[in-house]
Amino acid sequence: MPVAALVAGSLFASSVRASEGGALRADAARLPDLIRAQTRTNAERSARIEALQAQIDKATAAMAPGDAQTSNLEKQAAVLAPAAGRTAVRGPTLEVTLDDAKLEGGELPSGATADDYVIHQQDVQAVVNALWAGGAEAMMLQDQRVISSSAVRCVGNTLVLQGRVYSPPYVIAAIGDVGRMRSSLDNDPEVDNLRAWSVRVGLGYDVNEAGQRTFPAYGGTITPEHARVESPAS
């Protein structure tokens, strides 16, 4: 079992790292090809991960309940799984949709730049952070479950999340106390700046209650790559 878990763990795709709030823009000619190639690689690795995880689950089930240590670890994992996003969840949902502005006639007004009319990485992060601060218990971005350590990168006018590329509109959905999350959005200064730009240039910013929804379990790795438990001082 330790060997199987180690093999599976080594193949888990790393979560996309936060970019410290900066807008990441790239215009290299080969960028689209690189993105497509990496997307295919991520899909292949995800399939391999699922196959290995199925083998581990089967082996673990065969060992328990005969192995007391394995059974105890399974109980501990079951307790931690919801907080780590490892289980599917259902509850009342608040949904935020962000979209690029629509230019009349397709031309920029005098003195404006194209960046003024598109949703940036920091805009998505501002909404995500405000929802977490408002007590969100689970979250989805587009078709993927995200956790508190998930992040997005801006590549041209698209977003990359956990190896997948998305174009606007971007839909962020969160399960939790809907009133509290809405209040957090209303009082967040960065989201307020986004709303101001939505009024000024027509960026899409819509908040709606989406009723009861079910979110799938998070499938990425939750193991830090660089953080290590510090040994007790001797």
Disulfide bonds with the S-S distance in Angstrom:
none
